[in-house]
Amino acid sequence: MADLLTRKIAKEYMTRAKRMPPNGLQDIGDRRKLRIELQNRCNLTELEAVNVINGYHTDLYIRISEIREEERLMKEKEDGNGI
């Protein structure tokens, strides 16, 4: 199960990205690996992960992640798989 995107996780990935050469913020090399890692960790789209790493719209993506989790839990409950 994926982690919920939080400010702490977003900050971790932004900090890691800042340590890399900017390369025009292109999604290549180590920056691409970092984006894929975040995508897989938090079940984000490519665009969401790129923006989080670059520090764009982070609060929005955190909220979207929360809404997805709320919807997942509601579906589980409706399907009878909830707690």
Phi and psi in radians as a Rosetta constraint file:
Dihedral C 1 N 2 CA 2 C 2 CIRCULARHARMONIC -1.311 0.35
Dihedral N 2 CA 2 C 2 N 3 CIRCULARHARMONIC 2.659 0.35
Dihedral C 2 N 3 CA 3 C 3 CIRCULARHARMONIC -1.306 0.35
Dihedral N 3 CA 3 C 3 N 4 CIRCULARHARMONIC 2.608 0.35
Dihedral C 3 N 4 CA 4 C 4 CIRCULARHARMONIC -1.363 0.35
Dihedral N 4 CA 4 C 4 N 5 CIRCULARHARMONIC 2.282 0.35
Dihedral C 4 N 5 CA 5 C 5 CIRCULARHARMONIC -1.138 0.35
Dihedral N 5 CA 5 C 5 N 6 CIRCULARHARMONIC 2.200 0.35
Dihedral C 5 N 6 CA 6 C 6 CIRCULARHARMONIC -2.178 0.35
Dihedral N 6 CA 6 C 6 N 7 CIRCULARHARMONIC 2.946 0.35
Dihedral C 6 N 7 CA 7 C 7 CIRCULARHARMONIC -1.052 0.35
Dihedral N 7 CA 7 C 7 N 8 CIRCULARHARMONIC -0.665 0.35
Dihedral C 7 N 8 CA 8 C 8 CIRCULARHARMONIC -1.089 0.35
Dihedral N 8 CA 8 C 8 N 9 CIRCULARHARMONIC -0.795 0.35
Dihedral C 8 N 9 CA 9 C 9 CIRCULARHARMONIC -1.146 0.35
Dihedral N 9 CA 9 C 9 N 10 CIRCULARHARMONIC -0.792 0.35
Dihedral C 9 N 10 CA 10 C 10 CIRCULARHARMONIC -1.017 0.35
Dihedral N 10 CA 10 C 10 N 11 CIRCULARHARMONIC -0.791 0.35
Dihedral C 10 N 11 CA 11 C 11 CIRCULARHARMONIC -1.112 0.35
Dihedral N 11 CA 11 C 11 N 12 CIRCULARHARMONIC -0.690 0.35
Dihedral C 11 N 12 CA 12 C 12 CIRCULARHARMONIC -0.999 0.35
Dihedral N 12 CA 12 C 12 N 13 CIRCULARHARMONIC -0.828 0.35
Dihedral C 12 N 13 CA 13 C 13 CIRCULARHARMONIC -1.274 0.35
Dihedral N 13 CA 13 C 13 N 14 CIRCULARHARMONIC -0.608 0.35
Dihedral C 13 N 14 CA 14 C 14 CIRCULARHARMONIC -1.119 0.35
Dihedral N 14 CA 14 C 14 N 15 CIRCULARHARMONIC -0.726 0.35
Dihedral C 14 N 15 CA 15 C 15 CIRCULARHARMONIC -1.119 0.35
Dihedral N 15 CA 15 C 15 N 16 CIRCULARHARMONIC -0.776 0.35
Dihedral C 15 N 16 CA 16 C 16 CIRCULARHARMONIC -1.089 0.35
Dihedral N 16 CA 16 C 16 N 17 CIRCULARHARMONIC -0.689 0.35
Dihedral C 16 N 17 CA 17 C 17 CIRCULARHARMONIC -1.172 0.35
Dihedral N 17 CA 17 C 17 N 18 CIRCULARHARMONIC -0.633 0.35
Dihedral C 17 N 18 CA 18 C 18 CIRCULARHARMONIC -1.140 0.35
Dihedral N 18 CA 18 C 18 N 19 CIRCULARHARMONIC -0.412 0.35
Dihedral C 18 N 19 CA 19 C 19 CIRCULARHARMONIC -1.360 0.35
Dihedral N 19 CA 19 C 19 N 20 CIRCULARHARMONIC -0.192 0.35
Dihedral C 19 N 20 CA 20 C 20 CIRCULARHARMONIC -1.623 0.35
Dihedral N 20 CA 20 C 20 N 21 CIRCULARHARMONIC 2.739 0.35
Dihedral C 20 N 21 CA 21 C 21 CIRCULARHARMONIC -1.054 0.35
Dihedral N 21 CA 21 C 21 N 22 CIRCULARHARMONIC 2.438 0.35
Dihedral C 21 N 22 CA 22 C 22 CIRCULARHARMONIC -1.116 0.35
Dihedral N 22 CA 22 C 22 N 23 CIRCULARHARMONIC -0.638 0.35
Dihedral C 22 N 23 CA 23 C 23 CIRCULARHARMONIC 0.783 0.35
Dihedral N 23 CA 23 C 23 N 24 CIRCULARHARMONIC 0.624 0.35
Dihedral C 23 N 24 CA 24 C 24 CIRCULARHARMONIC 1.129 0.35
Dihedral N 24 CA 24 C 24 N 25 CIRCULARHARMONIC 0.390 0.35
Dihedral C 24 N 25 CA 25 C 25 CIRCULARHARMONIC 1.029 0.35
Dihedral N 25 CA 25 C 25 N 26 CIRCULARHARMONIC 0.440 0.35
Dihedral C 25 N 26 CA 26 C 26 CIRCULARHARMONIC -1.208 0.35
Dihedral N 26 CA 26 C 26 N 27 CIRCULARHARMONIC 2.550 0.35
Dihedral C 26 N 27 CA 27 C 27 CIRCULARHARMONIC -1.506 0.35
Dihedral N 27 CA 27 C 27 N 28 CIRCULARHARMONIC 1.234 0.35
Dihedral C 27 N 28 CA 28 C 28 CIRCULARHARMONIC -2.384 0.35
Dihedral N 28 CA 28 C 28 N 29 CIRCULARHARMONIC 2.803 0.35
Dihedral C 28 N 29 CA 29 C 29 CIRCULARHARMONIC 0.995 0.35
Dihedral N 29 CA 29 C 29 N 30 CIRCULARHARMONIC -2.324 0.35
Dihedral C 29 N 30 CA 30 C 30 CIRCULARHARMONIC -1.122 0.35
Dihedral N 30 CA 30 C 30 N 31 CIRCULARHARMONIC -0.586 0.35
Dihedral C 30 N 31 CA 31 C 31 CIRCULARHARMONIC -1.117 0.35
Dihedral N 31 CA 31 C 31 N 32 CIRCULARHARMONIC -0.682 0.35
Dihedral C 31 N 32 CA 32 C 32 CIRCULARHARMONIC -1.127 0.35
Dihedral N 32 CA 32 C 32 N 33 CIRCULARHARMONIC -0.780 0.35
Dihedral C 32 N 33 CA 33 C 33 CIRCULARHARMONIC -1.036 0.35
Dihedral N 33 CA 33 C 33 N 34 CIRCULARHARMONIC -0.723 0.35
Dihedral C 33 N 34 CA 34 C 34 CIRCULARHARMONIC -1.108 0.35
Dihedral N 34 CA 34 C 34 N 35 CIRCULARHARMONIC -0.759 0.35
Dihedral C 34 N 35 CA 35 C 35 CIRCULARHARMONIC -1.074 0.35
Dihedral N 35 CA 35 C 35 N 36 CIRCULARHARMONIC -0.771 0.35
Dihedral C 35 N 36 CA 36 C 36 CIRCULARHARMONIC -1.127 0.35
Dihedral N 36 CA 36 C 36 N 37 CIRCULARHARMONIC -0.695 0.35
Dihedral C 36 N 37 CA 37 C 37 CIRCULARHARMONIC -1.045 0.35
Dihedral N 37 CA 37 C 37 N 38 CIRCULARHARMONIC -0.821 0.35
Dihedral C 37 N 38 CA 38 C 38 CIRCULARHARMONIC -1.133 0.35
Dihedral N 38 CA 38 C 38 N 39 CIRCULARHARMONIC -0.741 0.35
Dihedral C 38 N 39 CA 39 C 39 CIRCULARHARMONIC -0.965 0.35
Dihedral N 39 CA 39 C 39 N 40 CIRCULARHARMONIC -0.868 0.35
Dihedral C 39 N 40 CA 40 C 40 CIRCULARHARMONIC -1.205 0.35
Dihedral N 40 CA 40 C 40 N 41 CIRCULARHARMONIC -0.678 0.35
Dihedral C 40 N 41 CA 41 C 41 CIRCULARHARMONIC -1.120 0.35
Dihedral N 41 CA 41 C 41 N 42 CIRCULARHARMONIC -0.725 0.35
Dihedral C 41 N 42 CA 42 C 42 CIRCULARHARMONIC -2.011 0.35
Dihedral N 42 CA 42 C 42 N 43 CIRCULARHARMONIC 0.193 0.35
Dihedral C 42 N 43 CA 43 C 43 CIRCULARHARMONIC 0.935 0.35
Dihedral N 43 CA 43 C 43 N 44 CIRCULARHARMONIC 0.910 0.35
Dihedral C 43 N 44 CA 44 C 44 CIRCULARHARMONIC -1.790 0.35
Dihedral N 44 CA 44 C 44 N 45 CIRCULARHARMONIC 2.781 0.35
Dihedral C 44 N 45 CA 45 C 45 CIRCULARHARMONIC -1.303 0.35
Dihedral N 45 CA 45 C 45 N 46 CIRCULARHARMONIC 2.913 0.35
Dihedral C 45 N 46 CA 46 C 46 CIRCULARHARMONIC -1.038 0.35
Dihedral N 46 CA 46 C 46 N 47 CIRCULARHARMONIC -0.803 0.35
Dihedral C 46 N 47 CA 47 C 47 CIRCULARHARMONIC -1.077 0.35
Dihedral N 47 CA 47 C 47 N 48 CIRCULARHARMONIC -0.776 0.35
Dihedral C 47 N 48 CA 48 C 48 CIRCULARHARMONIC -1.047 0.35
Dihedral N 48 CA 48 C 48 N 49 CIRCULARHARMONIC -0.814 0.35
Dihedral C 48 N 49 CA 49 C 49 CIRCULARHARMONIC -1.124 0.35
Dihedral N 49 CA 49 C 49 N 50 CIRCULARHARMONIC -0.745 0.35
Dihedral C 49 N 50 CA 50 C 50 CIRCULARHARMONIC -1.047 0.35
Dihedral N 50 CA 50 C 50 N 51 CIRCULARHARMONIC -0.811 0.35
Dihedral C 50 N 51 CA 51 C 51 CIRCULARHARMONIC -1.136 0.35
Dihedral N 51 CA 51 C 51 N 52 CIRCULARHARMONIC -0.716 0.35
Dihedral C 51 N 52 CA 52 C 52 CIRCULARHARMONIC -1.077 0.35
Dihedral N 52 CA 52 C 52 N 53 CIRCULARHARMONIC -0.834 0.35
Dihedral C 52 N 53 CA 53 C 53 CIRCULARHARMONIC -1.020 0.35
Dihedral N 53 CA 53 C 53 N 54 CIRCULARHARMONIC -0.656 0.35
Dihedral C 53 N 54 CA 54 C 54 CIRCULARHARMONIC -1.518 0.35
Dihedral N 54 CA 54 C 54 N 55 CIRCULARHARMONIC -0.023 0.35
Dihedral C 54 N 55 CA 55 C 55 CIRCULARHARMONIC 1.426 0.35
Dihedral N 55 CA 55 C 55 N 56 CIRCULARHARMONIC 0.353 0.35
Dihedral C 55 N 56 CA 56 C 56 CIRCULARHARMONIC -1.742 0.35
Dihedral N 56 CA 56 C 56 N 57 CIRCULARHARMONIC 2.274 0.35
Dihedral C 56 N 57 CA 57 C 57 CIRCULARHARMONIC 0.972 0.35
Dihedral N 57 CA 57 C 57 N 58 CIRCULARHARMONIC 0.546 0.35
Dihedral C 57 N 58 CA 58 C 58 CIRCULARHARMONIC -1.029 0.35
Dihedral N 58 CA 58 C 58 N 59 CIRCULARHARMONIC -0.773 0.35
Dihedral C 58 N 59 CA 59 C 59 CIRCULARHARMONIC -1.068 0.35
Dihedral N 59 CA 59 C 59 N 60 CIRCULARHARMONIC -0.651 0.35
Dihedral C 59 N 60 CA 60 C 60 CIRCULARHARMONIC -1.093 0.35
Dihedral N 60 CA 60 C 60 N 61 CIRCULARHARMONIC -0.794 0.35
Dihedral C 60 N 61 CA 61 C 61 CIRCULARHARMONIC -1.223 0.35
Dihedral N 61 CA 61 C 61 N 62 CIRCULARHARMONIC -0.542 0.35
Dihedral C 61 N 62 CA 62 C 62 CIRCULARHARMONIC -1.123 0.35
Dihedral N 62 CA 62 C 62 N 63 CIRCULARHARMONIC -0.779 0.35
Dihedral C 62 N 63 CA 63 C 63 CIRCULARHARMONIC -1.135 0.35
Dihedral N 63 CA 63 C 63 N 64 CIRCULARHARMONIC -0.725 0.35
Dihedral C 63 N 64 CA 64 C 64 CIRCULARHARMONIC -1.043 0.35
Dihedral N 64 CA 64 C 64 N 65 CIRCULARHARMONIC -0.729 0.35
Dihedral C 64 N 65 CA 65 C 65 CIRCULARHARMONIC -1.081 0.35
Dihedral N 65 CA 65 C 65 N 66 CIRCULARHARMONIC -0.718 0.35
Dihedral C 65 N 66 CA 66 C 66 CIRCULARHARMONIC -1.120 0.35
Dihedral N 66 CA 66 C 66 N 67 CIRCULARHARMONIC -0.738 0.35
Dihedral C 66 N 67 CA 67 C 67 CIRCULARHARMONIC -1.118 0.35
Dihedral N 67 CA 67 C 67 N 68 CIRCULARHARMONIC -0.744 0.35
Dihedral C 67 N 68 CA 68 C 68 CIRCULARHARMONIC -1.039 0.35
Dihedral N 68 CA 68 C 68 N 69 CIRCULARHARMONIC -0.725 0.35
Dihedral C 68 N 69 CA 69 C 69 CIRCULARHARMONIC -1.170 0.35
Dihedral N 69 CA 69 C 69 N 70 CIRCULARHARMONIC -0.734 0.35
Dihedral C 69 N 70 CA 70 C 70 CIRCULARHARMONIC -1.050 0.35
Dihedral N 70 CA 70 C 70 N 71 CIRCULARHARMONIC -0.753 0.35
Dihedral C 70 N 71 CA 71 C 71 CIRCULARHARMONIC -1.127 0.35
Dihedral N 71 CA 71 C 71 N 72 CIRCULARHARMONIC -0.700 0.35
Dihedral C 71 N 72 CA 72 C 72 CIRCULARHARMONIC -1.087 0.35
Dihedral N 72 CA 72 C 72 N 73 CIRCULARHARMONIC -0.753 0.35
Dihedral C 72 N 73 CA 73 C 73 CIRCULARHARMONIC -1.169 0.35
Dihedral N 73 CA 73 C 73 N 74 CIRCULARHARMONIC -0.681 0.35
Dihedral C 73 N 74 CA 74 C 74 CIRCULARHARMONIC -1.104 0.35
Dihedral N 74 CA 74 C 74 N 75 CIRCULARHARMONIC -0.740 0.35
Dihedral C 74 N 75 CA 75 C 75 CIRCULARHARMONIC -1.103 0.35
Dihedral N 75 CA 75 C 75 N 76 CIRCULARHARMONIC -0.762 0.35
Dihedral C 75 N 76 CA 76 C 76 CIRCULARHARMONIC -1.025 0.35
Dihedral N 76 CA 76 C 76 N 77 CIRCULARHARMONIC -0.775 0.35
Dihedral C 76 N 77 CA 77 C 77 CIRCULARHARMONIC -1.095 0.35
Dihedral N 77 CA 77 C 77 N 78 CIRCULARHARMONIC -0.778 0.35
Dihedral C 77 N 78 CA 78 C 78 CIRCULARHARMONIC -1.114 0.35
Dihedral N 78 CA 78 C 78 N 79 CIRCULARHARMONIC -0.625 0.35
Dihedral C 78 N 79 CA 79 C 79 CIRCULARHARMONIC -1.402 0.35
Dihedral N 79 CA 79 C 79 N 80 CIRCULARHARMONIC -0.080 0.35
Dihedral C 79 N 80 CA 80 C 80 CIRCULARHARMONIC 1.453 0.35
Dihedral N 80 CA 80 C 80 N 81 CIRCULARHARMONIC 0.209 0.35
Dihedral C 80 N 81 CA 81 C 81 CIRCULARHARMONIC -1.729 0.35
Dihedral N 81 CA 81 C 81 N 82 CIRCULARHARMONIC -0.002 0.35
Dihedral C 81 N 82 CA 82 C 82 CIRCULARHARMONIC -1.353 0.35
Dihedral N 82 CA 82 C 82 N 83 CIRCULARHARMONIC 3.075 0.35
